[in-house]
Amino acid sequence: MMKPLCLSIALVLPLLGFAGESVESELFETTTLVYSEDFDGELDLDFWEVRQASTWKIEDGILKGSESSKEFQAKKIAAGDKAHAGFKPVIWLKQVPAEFVCTMRFRYTGEKNHAKYPLLDLGHHFHTITFGIDKTKLSILSDEEVVRIEEPLLPRGEWAEVKIELKKGVILLTLNGITNRFESDLIDMGDQRQIDFKGLDFGTCEIDWVRVWSGE
């Protein structure tokens, strides 16, 4: 059953310089940097896990993701597992603290008329931020609680600097200069210490940089 979330919206100035090694936090008195990545070398598989055999490579300081090979897709379809055939780029950022601040710069591309939307999972299938064309949706624990907001939106094909703060009971999402605060007793990373990037079928996901801090 869907229940309303407590939601407040605050307009802020565009936040630049998210790629720095320090961060301002509204939820935490102190933060400790635990991961910093500019993609200027090999992909650190201690922190990243490629899923569904999707294709990921680093080019010019950008981690670029796209669909799996046609051979892999055909094999999965033949096995009756079309849902995991790798039509979309999927990758996990692991070792995320239970309470954290994460800043990043990324973009999704894909056909605007596609039935599904790109998303971020905060915890695997725990708290899902879906970037629709006309609304952004936060789903808590597989739609146990759901809220839809008209902004901020994530235009496809455009770079966005994103800041996410998660503390038990609260998520702050800053995107395109707008911060939304979501409150729910169900917000809790539990043992799902990861952020999942999932793009559109046959689209791409590009990640420029990522910073993760633990919060106290």
KEKE-287793 format. One record per residue: x, y, z of N, C-alpha, C in turn; residue in three letters. Coordinates in steps of 0.05 Angstrom, whole numbers, padded with zeros to 5 digits, always signed. Layout:
KEKE-287793
XYZXYZXYZALA...
//
This chain:
KEKE-287793
+00017-00024+00000+00000+00000+00000+00018+00025+00000MET+00011+00044-00017+00027+00069-00018+00018+00088+00004MET+00037+00100+00017+00032+00119+00038+00047+00145+00031LYS+00036+00168+00040+00049+00193+00034+00075+00196+00050PRO+00095+00209+00038+00119+00216+00051+00118+00245+00059LEU+00131+00251+00081+00135+00279+00088+00156+00291+00070CYS+00149+00312+00056+00166+00323+00035+00168+00353+00037LEU+00192+00364+00037+00195+00393+00035+00214+00399+00012SER+00210+00421-00001+00227+00429-00024+00241+00455-00018ILE+00266+00457-00023+00281+00482-00019+00296+00489-00044ALA+00292+00513-00055+00307+00522-00078+00334+00531-00068LEU+00355+00523-00082+00382+00531-00074+00397+00541-00099VAL+00419+00554-00095+00435+00562-00118+00448+00538-00130LEU+00455+00538-00155+00468+00515-00168+00494+00509-00152PRO+00497+00483-00145+00520+00475-00130+00542+00465-00148LEU+00564+00480-00149+00586+00472-00166+00609+00462-00148LEU+00628+00448-00160+00650+00438-00146+00644+00413-00129GLY+00624+00398-00136+00618+00374-00121+00641+00354-00121PHE+00659+00357-00140+00680+00338-00143+00703+00342-00122ALA+00700+00361-00105+00721+00366-00084+00723+00344-00064GLY+00744+00345-00048+00749+00325-00028+00735+00331-00001GLU+00721+00353+00001+00705+00359+00025+00677+00365+00016SER+00658+00363+00035+00630+00367+00028+00615+00380+00051VAL+00596+00397+00045+00578+00408+00065+00554+00390+00067GLU+00546+00385+00092+00524+00366+00097+00503+00379+00115SER+00478+00375+00107+00456+00384+00124+00449+00364+00145GLU+00454+00338+00140+00446+00317+00159+00467+00309+00179LEU+00493+00314+00173+00514+00304+00190+00532+00326+00200PHE+00540+00324+00225+00559+00343+00237+00587+00339+00225GLU+00595+00314+00221+00621+00308+00210+00618+00287+00188THR+00636+00289+00168+00637+00270+00146+00666+00261+00142THR+00669+00236+00133+00695+00225+00127+00695+00213+00099THR+00713+00223+00082+00715+00213+00055+00724+00184+00055LEU+00708+00167+00042+00714+00138+00041+00720+00129+00012VAL+00712+00145-00008+00717+00137-00035+00717+00161-00053TYR+00737+00163-00071+00739+00185-00090+00749+00173-00117SER+00735+00180-00138+00741+00168-00164+00737+00188-00187GLU+00758+00191-00203+00756+00208-00226+00760+00193-00252ASP+00762+00167-00251+00764+00149-00274+00787+00157-00292PHE+00810+00158-00280+00834+00164-00296+00853+00140-00298ASP+00842+00116-00291+00858+00092-00293+00840+00068-00297GLY+00847+00045-00286+00831+00021-00288+00807+00023-00269GLU+00785+00010-00276+00761+00009-00259+00768-00007-00234LEU+00762+00005-00211+00768-00007-00185+00746-00027-00178ASP+00752-00053-00183+00731-00073-00179+00726-00079-00149LEU+00742-00067-00131+00736-00069-00102+00711-00053-00096ASP+00706-00033-00113+00683-00015-00108+00661-00017-00129PHE+00668-00028-00152+00648-00029-00174+00643-00058-00182TRP+00618-00064-00188+00611-00090-00198+00593-00087-00223GLU+00603-00096-00246+00587-00095-00270+00566-00117-00269VAL+00541-00110-00277+00519-00129-00276+00508-00134-00304ARG+00495-00157-00307+00481-00165-00331+00499-00165-00356GLN+00525-00169-00351+00545-00169-00372+00543-00144-00390ALA+00533-00122-00379+00532-00097-00394+00561-00088-00399SER+00565-00070-00418+00591-00062-00427+00599-00036-00413THR+00622-00036-00399+00632-00013-00385+00662-00009-00392TRP+00669+00016-00399+00697+00022-00404+00703+00051-00397LYS+00728+00056-00391+00736+00083-00384+00749+00096-00409ILE+00738+00119-00417+00748+00134-00440+00749+00164-00432GLU+00773+00176-00435+00776+00205-00431+00766+00213-00403ASP+00771+00197-00383+00763+00204-00356+00734+00200-00350GLY+00719+00185-00367+00691+00180-00363+00686+00150-00363ILE+00671+00140-00343+00663+00112-00343+00637+00110-00360LEU+00639+00096-00382+00617+00095-00401+00605+00067-00401LYS+00578+00065-00398+00564+00040-00397+00544+00038-00420GLY+00541+00014-00431+00522+00009-00452+00512-00020-00450SER+00496-00029-00469+00484-00056-00467+00505-00078-00469GLU+00496-00102-00462+00513-00126-00465+00516-00134-00494SER+00532-00154-00499+00536-00164-00527+00510-00177-00537SER+00507-00178-00563+00483-00191-00575+00484-00221-00569LYS+00507-00232-00566+00509-00261-00560+00499-00266-00532GLU+00506-00249-00513+00496-00253-00486+00466-00249-00484PHE+00456-00229-00498+00427-00224-00499+00412-00248-00510GLN+00422-00259-00532+00409-00282-00544+00409-00306-00526ALA+00431-00310-00511+00433-00333-00492+00413-00330-00470LYS+00410-00306-00459+00391-00301-00437+00362-00304-00447LYS+00357-00294-00470+00329-00296-00481+00322-00325-00485ILE+00341-00340-00496+00336-00369-00501+00331-00384-00474ALA+00344-00374-00453+00341-00387-00427+00316-00376-00412ALA+00301-00358-00424+00277-00348-00412+00282-00326-00391GLY+00305-00313-00392+00312-00293-00372+00317-00266-00386ASP+00296-00257-00400+00298-00232-00415+00303-00208-00396LYS+00294-00210-00371+00296-00187-00353+00326-00181-00346ALA+00343-00201-00349+00371-00198-00342+00389-00202-00367HIS+00378-00195-00390+00393-00199-00415+00413-00177-00421ALA+00414-00157-00404+00434-00136-00408+00427-00116-00430GLY+00402-00111-00434+00394-00091-00454+00402-00063-00444PHE+00404-00059-00418+00410-00034-00406+00437-00035-00392LYS+00452-00013-00389+00476-00012-00373+00469-00013-00344PRO+00482-00031-00329+00477-00034-00300+00504-00038-00286VAL+00508-00022-00265+00533-00025-00250+00527-00017-00221ILE+00541-00031-00202+00537-00026-00174+00562-00012-00163TRP+00557+00009-00147+00578+00021-00130+00576+00010-00102LEU+00596-00005-00094+00594-00020-00069+00609-00006-00046LYS+00608-00018-00022+00621-00007+00002+00611+00020+00009GLN+00586+00026+00004+00574+00051+00012+00566+00050+00041VAL+00573+00069+00058+00565+00068+00086+00535+00068+00090PRO+00526+00059+00113+00498+00058+00119+00485+00086+00120ALA+00501+00106+00129+00493+00134+00129+00514+00149+00114GLU+00507+00164+00093+00527+00174+00075+00519+00200+00061PHE+00539+00213+00049+00536+00234+00030+00550+00224+00004VAL+00537+00226-00018+00549+00219-00044+00544+00242-00064CYS+00566+00251-00077+00564+00270-00098+00575+00257-00124THR+00563+00265-00146+00572+00253-00172+00562+00270-00195MET+00575+00265-00218+00566+00278-00243+00562+00255-00263ARG+00537+00254-00273+00531+00232-00292+00509+00241-00311PHE+00505+00224-00332+00483+00229-00350+00473+00202-00361ARG+00448+00201-00367+00435+00178-00381+00426+00187-00408TYR+00429+00170-00428+00418+00175-00454+00399+00152-00462THR+00382+00157-00481+00363+00136-00490+00339+00148-00504GLY+00323+00132-00516+00300+00141-00530+00279+00152-00511GLU+00268+00176-00518+00249+00189-00500+00223+00174-00498LYS+00216+00158-00518+00190+00144-00518+00193+00117-00505ASN+00216+00111-00492+00219+00085-00480+00200+00082-00456HIS+00190+00058-00452+00169+00054-00431+00180+00056-00403ALA+00206+00050-00399+00217+00051-00373+00237+00075-00371LYS+00247+00079-00346+00263+00103-00341+00289+00095-00327TYR+00310+00112-00330+00335+00106-00316+00331+00112-00286PRO+00348+00100-00269+00344+00102-00241+00370+00099-00225LEU+00368+00106-00200+00389+00100-00180+00375+00084-00157LEU+00387+00062-00150+00378+00047-00126+00397+00054-00103ASP+00386+00064-00081+00402+00068-00057+00397+00044-00039LEU+00416+00025-00041+00411-00002-00031+00397-00018-00052GLY+00405-00043-00057+00394-00058-00079+00364-00063-00076HIS+00348-00049-00093+00319-00051-00092+00307-00040-00066HIS+00322-00024-00052+00312-00012-00027+00298+00014-00032PHE+00313+00035-00038+00302+00061-00042+00309+00070-00071HIS+00290+00072-00088+00294+00075-00117+00286+00103-00125THR+00305+00118-00137+00300+00144-00149+00298+00140-00179ILE+00274+00144-00190+00269+00139-00219+00266+00166-00232THR+00281+00170-00254+00282+00196-00268+00264+00195-00293PHE+00239+00202-00289+00220+00202-00311+00222+00227-00327GLY+00208+00229-00349+00209+00252-00367+00195+00276-00354ILE+00173+00271-00341+00157+00293-00329+00156+00293-00299ASP+00169+00273-00286+00169+00272-00257+00192+00255-00248LYS+00200+00260-00223+00220+00243-00210+00205+00228-00187THR+00211+00203-00184+00196+00186-00165+00216+00173-00145LYS+00208+00174-00120+00223+00159-00099+00205+00137-00089LEU+00215+00112-00091+00200+00089-00081+00215+00077-00058SER+00202+00074-00036+00214+00063-00011+00207+00034-00008ILE+00226+00016-00007+00222-00012-00002+00200-00024-00021LEU+00207-00023-00047+00189-00035-00067+00161-00024-00066SER+00159+00002-00066+00133+00017-00067+00117+00015-00041ASP+00130+00008-00019+00116+00010+00007+00107+00039+00012GLU+00124+00057+00005+00117+00086+00005+00128+00098-00021GLU+00113+00116-00032+00120+00127-00058+00113+00157-00058VAL+00131+00173-00070+00125+00201-00074+00135+00209-00102VAL+00119+00225-00116+00126+00235-00143+00128+00265-00141ARG+00149+00276-00153+00154+00305-00153+00158+00315-00181ILE+00149+00339-00187+00151+00350-00214+00179+00360-00219GLU+00194+00367-00198+00222+00375-00202+00237+00368-00176GLU+00263+00363-00178+00279+00366-00202+00276+00342-00221PRO+00280+00349-00247+00280+00328-00268+00309+00324-00277LEU+00314+00301-00289+00340+00294-00300+00336+00291-00330LEU+00342+00313-00346+00339+00311-00375+00358+00290-00386PRO+00349+00274-00404+00366+00254-00416+00386+00267-00435ARG+00410+00256-00434+00431+00266-00451+00445+00291-00440GLY+00438+00300-00417+00450+00324-00405+00464+00316-00379GLU+00488+00327-00375+00503+00322-00351+00489+00335-00327TRP+00489+00321-00304+00478+00332-00280+00497+00327-00257ALA+00500+00346-00239+00514+00342-00214+00493+00336-00192GLU+00497+00314-00179+00477+00304-00161+00490+00300-00133VAL+00475+00307-00113+00483+00303-00085+00461+00288-00070LYS+00469+00266-00058+00450+00250-00042+00460+00247-00014ILE+00443+00254+00006+00450+00249+00034+00429+00229+00044GLU+00438+00209+00058+00419+00189+00069+00427+00184+00098LEU+00408+00189+00116+00410+00183+00144+00385+00168+00151LYS+00386+00150+00170+00362+00135+00177+00338+00153+00181LYS+00318+00149+00165+00293+00165+00166+00292+00188+00146GLY+00315+00195+00133+00315+00219+00116+00333+00214+00091VAL+00323+00224+00068+00340+00225+00044+00338+00254+00034ILE+00361+00266+00028+00362+00292+00014+00372+00287-00014LEU+00358+00297-00034+00366+00295-00062+00369+00323-00073LEU+00393+00329-00082+00398+00355-00096+00405+00350-00125THR+00390+00361-00142+00393+00357-00171+00385+00383-00186LEU+00402+00393-00203+00396+00417-00219+00389+00440-00201ASN+00402+00443-00179+00399+00466-00161+00374+00465-00143GLY+00361+00442-00142+00337+00439-00125+00341+00416-00106ILE+00336+00421-00080+00338+00401-00060+00310+00392-00050THR+00306+00366-00050+00282+00355-00038+00289+00338-00014ASN+00273+00340+00007+00277+00325+00031+00254+00305+00034ARG+00262+00280+00037+00242+00258+00040+00246+00246+00067PHE+00224+00243+00082+00225+00231+00109+00206+00208+00111GLU+00216+00186+00122+00201+00162+00126+00215+00144+00146SER+00199+00132+00164+00211+00113+00183+00223+00088+00169ASP+00216+00084+00143+00226+00061+00128+00253+00066+00115LEU+00262+00091+00115+00288+00097+00102+00310+00087+00119ILE+00324+00067+00109+00346+00054+00124+00361+00036+00104ASP+00387+00039+00101+00402+00023+00082+00405-00006+00091MET+00402-00011+00117+00405-00038+00127+00431-00050+00118GLY+00431-00074+00107+00455-00087+00098+00459-00083+00068ASP+00443-00066+00055+00446-00062+00026+00464-00038+00021GLN+00489-00041+00026+00508-00019+00025+00519-00014-00003ARG+00502-00005-00021+00510+00000-00048+00491+00020-00062GLN+00501+00031-00084+00484+00048-00102+00485+00036-00129ILE+00461+00030-00140+00459+00018-00167+00452+00038-00188ASP+00467+00038-00210+00462+00055-00233+00449+00037-00254PHE+00425+00045-00263+00411+00029-00284+00401+00048-00305LYS+00409+00043-00330+00401+00060-00352+00377+00050-00367GLY+00371+00062-00390+00350+00053-00408+00359+00030-00425LEU+00340+00013-00433+00347-00007-00453+00359+00006-00478ASP+00382-00004-00486+00396+00005-00510+00406+00034-00508PHE+00405+00045-00483+00416+00071-00478+00444+00069-00465GLY+00453+00092-00455+00480+00093-00442+00478+00106-00415THR+00498+00100-00398+00502+00114-00373+00531+00123-00373CYS+00536+00148-00367+00563+00158-00366+00568+00172-00339GLU+00590+00164-00325+00596+00175-00299+00623+00189-00300ILE+00623+00215-00293+00647+00231-00295+00664+00228-00270ASP+00652+00230-00247+00666+00227-00222+00646+00220-00199TRP+00657+00209-00178+00640+00202-00154+00656+00207-00129VAL+00643+00217-00109+00654+00220-00082+00634+00208-00062ARG+00644+00193-00042+00627+00182-00021+00639+00188+00006VAL+00623+00198+00024+00631+00203+00052+00613+00187+00071TRP+00625+00178+00093+00608+00168+00115+00600+00192+00132SER+00576+00190+00143+00566+00213+00159+00563+00205+00188GLY+00568+00224+00206+00565+00220+00235+00551+00244+00247GLU
//
